[in-house]
Amino acid sequence: MAAKKTSKKPKTQKPEDVLIIADSEHSADILYATGMFVPDPFIYLRRKGKEIICMSDLEFDRAAKEAPHCEVVSLTKIQSILRAAGVEQPGWGEVASWMLDKYRVQSIQVPDAFPLKMANIINERCPKIELHPTEVFPERLIKQPKEIKHLQEALRMTEIGLEVAVRTLKQSKIGPKAELLFQGKPLTSEKLRAIIHTAICQEGGQASNTIVAGGNQACDPHNRGSGKLKAHQAIILDIFPRSETTGYFGDMTRTVVRGKATDGVKQQYAAVGEAQQAAINMARDGVSGLAIHEAVENVFKKLGFPTQRIKGRMSGFYHGTGHGLGLEIHEWPRMGKSSTDIMRSGNVMTVDPGLYHCGIGGVRLEDVILIRPGKAKVLTSFEKVLEI
């Protein structure tokens, strides 16, 4: 459950013509289109089903090998043509304008995050061409078998991170003031996070902003956690690494207590487990994300865990139940209070309800499922044990 961004819901109709100017380290769309990691911006153009990428000399030969489905054109050659036509410093905007003119584009879809500078250059040079910001690859919502395999690989990295985290906590000693000691030194959120990240790195993953939050810190669902970890308190471990090879994300959360959990935490844990299972049982093709979220809320209400504001602070369950997972940590569809999405076969979703009560602590459990016509398939298998 990484920090979430907001954006418009994607259209389901696949646009025919698409223009993207971005680097594939940060743009999931251009990575999805080309399948290759490039740290610097380049141009992707889909015109009447034909895919063209404009690459620098540095990346030209690699692109021909790693993106064989695309025609590769030379940035240097196009810039030479533009200079000969009087353009002193042709950049990506000028090159994109030249390509749109060459391929006789009149109307084209661009990502919502299309660079404003590039859009202005295109509008100035080609005023008759219409740019339409939208979700350019709505088909990303339905994961293909190869993508599901990539996601499972990323989830295995996630489980390795959880495994080393739990093992480190088990090996820690409980000090006289309930502080956890590892190898003779206080075990902090920062230290445990570094141990997790090292293990994931060794498996070919990139982990950042991992949540290791104990006690009241865990009552803020996106608090990364800091300082000394203590025994007998709930510790939320939320790990969401990205595969360096494929770019797909994993995302899992477990809550553990080193020592003895309080009755309050035990009650929270049981309720979150029941709510999560209710969501998993309900999730299937044709069911709305809102209905699944409301089912989770109903479980919490039934078990005596209302969501309310106490002394100016939210208490209970006050975030979404789940989100799509893929080349971005948060994708469509969503399961939440404002969701209008319907689950479809091929959606890969997190299911991560939680309860947060200041003075008791926070509990969250997160697993990943594949939506099918029947019961959803759970893609994660890491054990759920509260006391370790």
C-alpha positions as a Markdown table, in Angstrom:
| # | Residue | x | y | z |
|---|---|---|---|---|
| 1 | Met | 0.0 | 0.0 | 0.0 |
| 2 | Ala | 2.3 | 2.8 | -1.2 |
| 3 | Ala | 1.2 | 6.4 | -1.2 |
| 4 | Lys | -1.5 | 6.8 | -3.8 |
| 5 | Lys | -1.9 | 9.2 | -6.6 |
| 6 | Thr | -5.2 | 10.4 | -8.1 |
| 7 | Ser | -6.0 | 10.4 | -11.8 |
| 8 | Lys | -8.9 | 10.1 | -14.2 |
| 9 | Lys | -10.4 | 6.8 | -14.8 |
| 10 | Pro | -9.2 | 5.3 | -18.1 |
| 11 | Lys | -11.5 | 4.9 | -21.0 |
| 12 | Thr | -12.0 | 1.3 | -22.2 |
| 13 | Gln | -11.8 | 2.1 | -25.9 |
| 14 | Lys | -8.3 | 1.5 | -27.3 |
| 15 | Pro | -7.1 | 4.6 | -29.1 |
| 16 | Glu | -5.7 | 3.9 | -32.6 |
| 17 | Asp | -3.0 | 6.7 | -32.8 |
| 18 | Val | -0.8 | 7.4 | -29.8 |
| 19 | Leu | 2.1 | 9.7 | -29.1 |
| 20 | Ile | 4.4 | 9.5 | -26.0 |
| 21 | Ile | 7.5 | 11.4 | -25.2 |
| 22 | Ala | 9.0 | 10.1 | -22.0 |
| 23 | Asp | 11.7 | 7.8 | -20.6 |
| 24 | Ser | 10.7 | 4.2 | -19.8 |
| 25 | Glu | 12.2 | 4.3 | -16.3 |
| 26 | His | 9.3 | 6.5 | -15.2 |
| 27 | Ser | 6.6 | 6.1 | -17.8 |
| 28 | Ala | 4.7 | 2.8 | -17.5 |
| 29 | Asp | 3.0 | 3.5 | -20.8 |
| 30 | Ile | 6.1 | 3.8 | -22.9 |
| 31 | Leu | 7.6 | 0.8 | -21.1 |
| 32 | Tyr | 4.4 | -1.2 | -21.8 |
| 33 | Ala | 4.6 | -0.1 | -25.5 |
| 34 | Thr | 8.3 | -0.9 | -26.1 |
| 35 | Gly | 9.3 | -3.4 | -23.4 |
| 36 | Met | 12.7 | -1.8 | -23.0 |
| 37 | Phe | 14.2 | 0.4 | -20.2 |
| 38 | Val | 15.6 | 3.7 | -21.4 |
| 39 | Pro | 16.7 | 6.3 | -18.9 |
| 40 | Asp | 16.4 | 9.3 | -21.2 |
| 41 | Pro | 13.3 | 10.5 | -23.1 |
| 42 | Phe | 12.4 | 9.2 | -26.5 |
| 43 | Ile | 9.4 | 9.3 | -28.9 |
| 44 | Tyr | 6.9 | 6.5 | -29.4 |
| 45 | Leu | 4.3 | 6.9 | -32.2 |
| 46 | Arg | 1.6 | 4.5 | -33.1 |
| 47 | Arg | -0.1 | 5.4 | -36.3 |
| 48 | Lys | -2.7 | 3.1 | -37.9 |
| 49 | Gly | -1.3 | 0.1 | -36.0 |
| 50 | Lys | 2.3 | 0.8 | -37.0 |
| 51 | Glu | 4.7 | 1.5 | -34.1 |
| 52 | Ile | 7.6 | 3.8 | -34.5 |
| 53 | Ile | 10.2 | 4.9 | -32.0 |
| 54 | Cys | 12.7 | 7.7 | -32.4 |
| 55 | Met | 16.0 | 7.0 | -30.7 |
| 56 | Ser | 19.3 | 8.7 | -30.1 |
| 57 | Asp | 22.5 | 7.1 | -31.6 |
| 58 | Leu | 23.3 | 5.8 | -28.1 |
| 59 | Glu | 20.1 | 3.7 | -28.0 |
| 60 | Phe | 19.4 | 3.0 | -31.7 |
| 61 | Asp | 21.0 | -0.4 | -32.0 |
| 62 | Arg | 19.7 | -1.7 | -28.7 |
| 63 | Ala | 16.2 | -0.6 | -29.6 |
| 64 | Ala | 16.3 | -2.5 | -32.9 |
| 65 | Lys | 17.1 | -5.7 | -30.8 |
| 66 | Glu | 14.9 | -5.2 | -27.8 |
| 67 | Ala | 11.8 | -3.7 | -29.5 |
| 68 | Pro | 11.7 | -5.6 | -32.8 |
| 69 | His | 8.0 | -4.9 | -33.2 |
| 70 | Cys | 8.8 | -1.2 | -33.7 |
| 71 | Glu | 10.4 | 0.6 | -36.6 |
| 72 | Val | 13.4 | 2.5 | -35.2 |
| 73 | Val | 14.1 | 6.0 | -36.7 |
| 74 | Ser | 17.2 | 8.1 | -36.0 |
| 75 | Leu | 16.9 | 11.2 | -33.9 |
| 76 | Thr | 20.2 | 12.5 | -35.4 |
| 77 | Lys | 18.9 | 12.2 | -39.0 |
| 78 | Ile | 15.6 | 14.0 | -38.2 |
| 79 | Gln | 17.5 | 16.7 | -36.4 |
| 80 | Ser | 19.8 | 17.2 | -39.4 |
| 81 | Ile | 16.7 | 17.6 | -41.6 |
| 82 | Leu | 15.3 | 20.2 | -39.3 |
| 83 | Arg | 18.5 | 22.1 | -39.1 |
| 84 | Ala | 18.7 | 22.2 | -42.8 |
| 85 | Ala | 15.2 | 23.6 | -42.8 |
| 86 | Gly | 16.3 | 26.5 | -40.5 |
| 87 | Val | 15.5 | 25.0 | -37.0 |
| 88 | Glu | 18.5 | 26.0 | -34.9 |
| 89 | Gln | 18.1 | 23.7 | -31.9 |
| 90 | Pro | 15.6 | 20.9 | -32.8 |
| 91 | Gly | 14.5 | 19.2 | -29.6 |
| 92 | Trp | 12.0 | 16.4 | -28.9 |
| 93 | Gly | 9.0 | 18.8 | -29.5 |
| 94 | Glu | 10.3 | 19.8 | -33.0 |
| 95 | Val | 11.2 | 16.2 | -33.8 |
| 96 | Ala | 7.8 | 14.9 | -32.7 |
| 97 | Ser | 6.1 | 17.7 | -34.9 |
| 98 | Trp | 8.1 | 16.6 | -37.9 |
| 99 | Met | 7.1 | 12.9 | -37.3 |
| 100 | Leu | 3.4 | 13.8 | -37.0 |
| 101 | Asp | 3.6 | 15.8 | -40.2 |
| 102 | Lys | 5.5 | 13.0 | -42.0 |
| 103 | Tyr | 2.9 | 10.4 | -41.0 |
| 104 | Arg | 0.0 | 12.8 | -41.8 |
| 105 | Val | -1.4 | 12.7 | -38.3 |
| 106 | Gln | -4.4 | 15.0 | -37.8 |
| 107 | Ser | -5.6 | 13.8 | -34.4 |
| 108 | Ile | -3.7 | 11.8 | -31.8 |
| 109 | Gln | -4.0 | 10.5 | -28.2 |
| 110 | Val | -1.3 | 11.5 | -25.7 |
| 111 | Pro | -1.0 | 10.5 | -22.0 |
| 112 | Asp | -2.6 | 12.7 | -19.3 |
| 113 | Ala | 1.0 | 13.5 | -18.2 |
| 114 | Phe | 2.2 | 14.6 | -21.6 |
| 115 | Pro | 4.8 | 17.3 | -21.2 |
| 116 | Leu | 3.3 | 20.8 | -21.6 |
| 117 | Lys | 6.4 | 22.2 | -23.3 |
| 118 | Met | 6.2 | 19.5 | -26.0 |
| 119 | Ala | 2.5 | 20.1 | -26.4 |
| 120 | Asn | 3.1 | 23.8 | -26.9 |
| 121 | Ile | 5.8 | 23.2 | -29.5 |
| 122 | Ile | 3.5 | 20.8 | -31.4 |
| 123 | Asn | 0.6 | 23.3 | -31.3 |
| 124 | Glu | 2.9 | 26.1 | -32.6 |
| 125 | Arg | 4.4 | 24.1 | -35.4 |
| 126 | Cys | 1.4 | 22.0 | -36.3 |
| 127 | Pro | -1.7 | 23.9 | -35.3 |
| 128 | Lys | -4.1 | 21.7 | -37.2 |
| 129 | Ile | -3.1 | 18.6 | -35.2 |
| 130 | Glu | -5.3 | 17.9 | -32.2 |
| 131 | Leu | -3.8 | 16.3 | -29.1 |
| 132 | His | -6.2 | 14.4 | -26.9 |
| 133 | Pro | -5.0 | 13.6 | -23.3 |
| 134 | Thr | -6.3 | 10.3 | -22.1 |
| 135 | Glu | -5.2 | 6.9 | -20.9 |
| 136 | Val | -3.4 | 5.6 | -24.0 |
| 137 | Phe | -3.2 | 1.9 | -23.0 |
| 138 | Pro | -6.5 | 1.0 | -21.3 |
| 139 | Glu | -5.7 | -2.6 | -22.1 |
| 140 | Arg | -3.1 | -2.5 | -19.3 |
| 141 | Leu | -6.0 | -3.2 | -16.9 |
| 142 | Ile | -6.4 | -6.8 | -18.2 |
| 143 | Lys | -3.1 | -8.7 | -17.5 |
| 144 | Gln | -2.0 | -11.2 | -20.1 |
| 145 | Pro | -0.4 | -14.5 | -19.0 |
| 146 | Lys | 3.1 | -13.2 | -19.5 |
| 147 | Glu | 2.3 | -10.2 | -17.3 |
| 148 | Ile | 0.9 | -12.4 | -14.6 |
| 149 | Lys | 4.1 | -14.3 | -14.6 |
| 150 | His | 6.1 | -11.1 | -14.2 |
| 151 | Leu | 3.9 | -10.0 | -11.3 |
| 152 | Gln | 4.3 | -13.4 | -9.6 |
| 153 | Glu | 8.1 | -13.0 | -9.9 |
| 154 | Ala | 7.9 | -9.5 | -8.3 |
| 155 | Leu | 5.7 | -11.0 | -5.6 |
| 156 | Arg | 8.3 | -13.6 | -4.8 |
| 157 | Met | 10.8 | -10.8 | -4.3 |
| 158 | Thr | 8.3 | -9.2 | -1.9 |
| 159 | Glu | 7.9 | -12.4 | 0.0 |
| 160 | Ile | 11.7 | -12.7 | 0.4 |
| 161 | Gly | 11.7 | -9.2 | 1.8 |
| 162 | Leu | 9.0 | -10.2 | 4.3 |
| 163 | Glu | 10.8 | -13.4 | 5.2 |
| 164 | Val | 14.1 | -11.6 | 6.1 |
| 165 | Ala | 12.1 | -9.0 | 8.0 |
| 166 | Val | 10.3 | -11.6 | 10.1 |
| 167 | Arg | 13.5 | -13.6 | 10.6 |
| 168 | Thr | 15.3 | -10.5 | 11.8 |
| 169 | Leu | 12.6 | -9.7 | 14.3 |
| 170 | Lys | 12.5 | -13.3 | 15.6 |
| 171 | Gln | 16.3 | -13.1 | 16.1 |
| 172 | Ser | 16.1 | -9.8 | 18.0 |
| 173 | Lys | 16.3 | -9.8 | 21.7 |
| 174 | Ile | 13.9 | -8.0 | 24.0 |
| 175 | Gly | 15.7 | -5.5 | 26.1 |
| 176 | Pro | 14.8 | -4.3 | 29.6 |
| 177 | Lys | 12.7 | -1.4 | 28.3 |
| 178 | Ala | 11.0 | -3.6 | 25.7 |
| 179 | Glu | 13.3 | -2.2 | 23.0 |
| 180 | Leu | 14.3 | -4.8 | 20.4 |
| 181 | Leu | 18.0 | -5.5 | 20.1 |
| 182 | Phe | 19.6 | -7.0 | 17.0 |
| 183 | Gln | 23.2 | -8.1 | 17.1 |
| 184 | Gly | 23.6 | -6.1 | 20.3 |
| 185 | Lys | 22.2 | -2.8 | 19.0 |
| 186 | Pro | 18.8 | -1.3 | 19.0 |
| 187 | Leu | 16.7 | -2.4 | 16.0 |
| 188 | Thr | 15.2 | 0.6 | 14.3 |
| 189 | Ser | 12.7 | 1.0 | 11.5 |
| 190 | Glu | 15.6 | 2.4 | 9.4 |
| 191 | Lys | 17.8 | -0.6 | 10.1 |
| 192 | Leu | 15.1 | -3.2 | 9.3 |
| 193 | Arg | 14.1 | -1.3 | 6.2 |
| 194 | Ala | 17.8 | -1.5 | 5.0 |
| 195 | Ile | 17.9 | -5.2 | 5.7 |
| 196 | Ile | 14.7 | -5.7 | 3.6 |
| 197 | His | 16.0 | -3.6 | 0.8 |
| 198 | Thr | 19.3 | -5.5 | 0.6 |
| 199 | Ala | 17.6 | -8.8 | 0.4 |
| 200 | Ile | 15.3 | -7.6 | -2.4 |
| 201 | Cys | 18.2 | -6.1 | -4.3 |
| 202 | Gln | 20.0 | -9.4 | -4.2 |
| 203 | Glu | 17.0 | -11.0 | -5.9 |
| 204 | Gly | 17.0 | -8.4 | -8.7 |
| 205 | Gly | 14.4 | -6.0 | -7.3 |
| 206 | Gln | 14.3 | -2.3 | -6.3 |
| 207 | Ala | 12.6 | -1.4 | -3.1 |
| 208 | Ser | 11.9 | 2.0 | -1.8 |
| 209 | Asn | 9.7 | 3.7 | 0.8 |
| 210 | Thr | 9.1 | 0.3 | 2.5 |
| 211 | Ile | 6.9 | 0.8 | 5.6 |
| 212 | Val | 8.2 | -0.5 | 8.9 |
| 213 | Ala | 6.0 | 1.2 | 11.4 |
| 214 | Gly | 5.3 | 0.2 | 15.0 |
| 215 | Gly | 3.0 | 1.4 | 17.7 |
| 216 | Asn | 1.2 | 4.6 | 17.1 |
| 217 | Gln | 3.3 | 5.3 | 14.0 |
| 218 | Ala | 1.4 | 2.5 | 12.3 |
| 219 | Cys | -1.9 | 4.4 | 12.9 |
| 220 | Asp | -0.9 | 6.6 | 9.9 |
| 221 | Pro | -1.2 | 4.1 | 7.1 |
| 222 | His | 1.6 | 5.8 | 5.0 |
| 223 | Asn | 4.0 | 6.5 | 7.8 |
| 224 | Arg | 7.3 | 4.8 | 6.8 |
| 225 | Gly | 8.3 | 4.4 | 10.4 |
| 226 | Ser | 11.3 | 5.7 | 12.2 |
| 227 | Gly | 13.3 | 5.1 | 15.4 |
| 228 | Lys | 13.5 | 2.2 | 17.8 |
| 229 | Leu | 11.2 | -0.8 | 17.4 |
| 230 | Lys | 9.6 | -2.2 | 20.5 |
| 231 | Ala | 8.4 | -5.6 | 21.6 |
| 232 | His | 4.7 | -6.3 | 22.3 |
| 233 | Gln | 3.6 | -3.7 | 19.8 |
| 234 | Ala | 2.1 | -4.3 | 16.3 |
| 235 | Ile | 4.6 | -3.6 | 13.5 |
| 236 | Ile | 3.3 | -3.1 | 10.0 |
| 237 | Leu | 5.6 | -4.4 | 7.2 |
| 238 | Asp | 4.4 | -3.1 | 3.9 |
| 239 | Ile | 6.8 | -4.0 | 1.0 |
| 240 | Phe | 6.3 | -3.0 | -2.7 |
| 241 | Pro | 9.4 | -3.7 | -4.8 |
| 242 | Arg | 9.8 | -3.3 | -8.5 |
| 243 | Ser | 11.5 | -5.9 | -10.7 |
| 244 | Glu | 14.6 | -4.5 | -12.3 |
| 245 | Thr | 14.2 | -6.8 | -15.3 |
| 246 | Thr | 10.5 | -6.3 | -16.1 |
| 247 | Gly | 9.3 | -3.2 | -14.3 |
| 248 | Tyr | 6.4 | -5.0 | -12.6 |
| 249 | Phe | 5.6 | -4.4 | -8.9 |
| 250 | Gly | 4.9 | -6.6 | -6.0 |
| 251 | Asp | 2.9 | -5.4 | -3.0 |
| 252 | Met | 2.3 | -7.2 | 0.3 |
| 253 | Thr | 1.7 | -6.3 | 3.9 |
| 254 | Arg | 1.9 | -8.3 | 7.1 |
| 255 | Thr | 1.5 | -7.2 | 10.7 |
| 256 | Val | 3.6 | -8.9 | 13.4 |
| 257 | Val | 4.3 | -8.5 | 17.1 |
| 258 | Arg | 7.7 | -9.6 | 18.5 |
| 259 | Gly | 6.6 | -10.9 | 21.9 |
| 260 | Lys | 3.0 | -10.8 | 23.2 |
| 261 | Ala | 0.3 | -8.9 | 21.5 |
| 262 | Thr | -2.3 | -7.0 | 23.5 |
| 263 | Asp | -5.9 | -8.0 | 23.5 |
| 264 | Gly | -6.7 | -4.9 | 21.5 |
| 265 | Val | -4.2 | -5.8 | 18.7 |
| 266 | Lys | -5.4 | -9.4 | 18.7 |
| 267 | Gln | -9.0 | -8.2 | 18.2 |
| 268 | Gln | -7.9 | -5.9 | 15.4 |
| 269 | Tyr | -5.9 | -8.6 | 13.7 |
| 270 | Ala | -8.8 | -11.1 | 13.7 |
| 271 | Ala | -11.2 | -8.5 | 12.3 |
| 272 | Val | -8.8 | -7.4 | 9.5 |
| 273 | Gly | -8.3 | -11.1 | 8.6 |
| 274 | Glu | -12.0 | -11.7 | 8.5 |
| 275 | Ala | -12.6 | -8.6 | 6.4 |
| 276 | Gln | -9.9 | -9.4 | 4.0 |
| 277 | Gln | -11.2 | -12.9 | 3.4 |
| 278 | Ala | -14.7 | -11.5 | 2.8 |
| 279 | Ala | -13.3 | -9.3 | 0.1 |
| 280 | Ile | -11.3 | -12.1 | -1.5 |
| 281 | Asn | -14.4 | -14.4 | -1.5 |
| 282 | Met | -16.5 | -11.7 | -3.1 |
| 283 | Ala | -14.0 | -10.6 | -5.8 |
| 284 | Arg | -14.8 | -12.0 | -9.2 |
| 285 | Asp | -15.7 | -10.9 | -12.7 |
| 286 | Gly | -18.7 | -8.6 | -12.8 |
| 287 | Val | -18.6 | -7.5 | -9.1 |
| 288 | Ser | -18.2 | -3.8 | -8.4 |
| 289 | Gly | -15.2 | -2.4 | -6.5 |
| 290 | Leu | -17.6 | -0.4 | -4.3 |
| 291 | Ala | -19.6 | -3.5 | -3.3 |
| 292 | Ile | -16.4 | -5.3 | -2.2 |
| 293 | His | -15.3 | -2.2 | -0.2 |
| 294 | Glu | -18.7 | -2.0 | 1.4 |
| 295 | Ala | -18.5 | -5.7 | 2.4 |
| 296 | Val | -15.3 | -4.9 | 4.2 |
| 297 | Glu | -16.8 | -2.0 | 6.0 |
| 298 | Asn | -19.8 | -4.1 | 7.0 |
| 299 | Val | -17.5 | -6.7 | 8.6 |
| 300 | Phe | -15.8 | -4.1 | 10.7 |
| 301 | Lys | -19.1 | -2.6 | 11.8 |
| 302 | Lys | -20.4 | -6.0 | 12.7 |
| 303 | Leu | -17.3 | -6.7 | 14.8 |
| 304 | Gly | -17.5 | -3.3 | 16.6 |
| 305 | Phe | -14.9 | -1.3 | 14.7 |
| 306 | Pro | -16.6 | 1.8 | 13.4 |
| 307 | Thr | -14.7 | 4.4 | 11.5 |
| 308 | Gln | -14.9 | 7.8 | 13.2 |
| 309 | Arg | -12.8 | 10.8 | 14.1 |
| 310 | Ile | -11.6 | 10.9 | 17.7 |
| 311 | Lys | -10.0 | 14.1 | 19.0 |
| 312 | Gly | -9.4 | 15.3 | 15.5 |
| 313 | Arg | -7.8 | 12.0 | 14.3 |
| 314 | Met | -9.3 | 9.3 | 12.1 |
| 315 | Ser | -9.8 | 6.0 | 13.7 |
| 316 | Gly | -10.9 | 2.6 | 12.2 |
| 317 | Phe | -10.8 | 1.8 | 8.5 |
| 318 | Tyr | -10.4 | 4.9 | 6.3 |
| 319 | His | -8.7 | 4.0 | 3.1 |
| 320 | Gly | -9.5 | 1.9 | 0.0 |
| 321 | Thr | -9.8 | -1.9 | 0.1 |
| 322 | Gly | -7.5 | -2.5 | -3.0 |
| 323 | His | -6.1 | -1.3 | -6.3 |
| 324 | Gly | -4.8 | -2.7 | -9.5 |
| 325 | Leu | -1.2 | -3.8 | -9.7 |
| 326 | Gly | 1.2 | -3.9 | -12.6 |
| 327 | Leu | 3.8 | -1.6 | -14.1 |
| 328 | Glu | 2.7 | 1.0 | -11.6 |
| 329 | Ile | 2.2 | 0.4 | -7.9 |
| 330 | His | -1.4 | 1.8 | -8.2 |
| 331 | Glu | -3.3 | 1.1 | -11.3 |
| 332 | Trp | -7.0 | 0.8 | -12.2 |
| 333 | Pro | -9.4 | -0.6 | -11.2 |
| 334 | Arg | -10.0 | 0.3 | -7.6 |
| 335 | Met | -12.0 | -1.1 | -4.7 |
| 336 | Gly | -13.0 | 1.8 | -2.5 |
| 337 | Lys | -15.7 | 4.2 | -1.3 |
| 338 | Ser | -15.7 | 6.3 | -4.5 |
| 339 | Ser | -15.0 | 3.4 | -7.0 |
| 340 | Thr | -17.2 | 3.1 | -10.0 |
| 341 | Asp | -15.1 | 0.2 | -11.4 |
| 342 | Ile | -16.3 | -3.3 | -12.2 |
| 343 | Met | -13.9 | -6.2 | -11.7 |
| 344 | Arg | -13.0 | -8.0 | -14.9 |
| 345 | Ser | -11.2 | -11.3 | -15.5 |
| 346 | Gly | -7.5 | -10.5 | -15.8 |
| 347 | Asn | -7.5 | -7.7 | -13.3 |
| 348 | Val | -4.7 | -8.2 | -10.7 |
| 349 | Met | -5.7 | -6.5 | -7.5 |
| 350 | Thr | -4.4 | -6.0 | -4.0 |
| 351 | Val | -6.7 | -6.6 | -1.1 |
| 352 | Asp | -5.4 | -4.6 | 1.9 |
| 353 | Pro | -7.9 | -3.6 | 4.6 |
| 354 | Gly | -6.6 | -2.3 | 7.9 |
| 355 | Leu | -7.6 | -0.9 | 11.3 |
| 356 | Tyr | -5.9 | 1.9 | 13.0 |
| 357 | His | -6.5 | 3.0 | 16.6 |
| 358 | Cys | -4.2 | 5.4 | 18.4 |
| 359 | Gly | -3.2 | 3.9 | 21.7 |
| 360 | Ile | -3.6 | 0.4 | 20.4 |
| 361 | Gly | -1.8 | 0.4 | 17.1 |
| 362 | Gly | -2.4 | -0.4 | 13.5 |
| 363 | Val | -3.0 | -3.7 | 11.7 |
| 364 | Arg | -3.0 | -4.2 | 7.9 |
| 365 | Leu | -2.9 | -7.4 | 5.8 |
| 366 | Glu | -2.4 | -7.2 | 2.1 |
| 367 | Asp | -2.4 | -9.9 | -0.5 |
| 368 | Val | -2.7 | -9.9 | -4.3 |
| 369 | Ile | -5.4 | -11.7 | -6.3 |
| 370 | Leu | -6.2 | -12.4 | -10.0 |
| 371 | Ile | -9.8 | -11.8 | -10.9 |
| 372 | Arg | -11.5 | -14.7 | -12.7 |
| 373 | Pro | -15.1 | -15.6 | -13.6 |
| 374 | Gly | -15.3 | -17.7 | -10.5 |
| 375 | Lys | -13.4 | -17.3 | -7.2 |
| 376 | Ala | -10.4 | -15.1 | -7.4 |
| 377 | Lys | -6.9 | -16.7 | -7.4 |
| 378 | Val | -4.7 | -15.6 | -4.6 |
| 379 | Leu | -1.2 | -15.0 | -6.0 |
| 380 | Thr | 0.5 | -14.6 | -2.6 |
| 381 | Ser | 1.3 | -17.3 | -0.1 |
| 382 | Phe | 3.3 | -15.7 | 2.7 |
| 383 | Glu | 2.1 | -16.9 | 6.1 |
| 384 | Lys | 0.0 | -14.8 | 8.4 |
| 385 | Val | 1.3 | -15.1 | 12.0 |
| 386 | Leu | 0.7 | -12.2 | 14.5 |
| 387 | Glu | 3.0 | -13.2 | 17.4 |
| 388 | Ile | 6.6 | -14.1 | 16.5 |
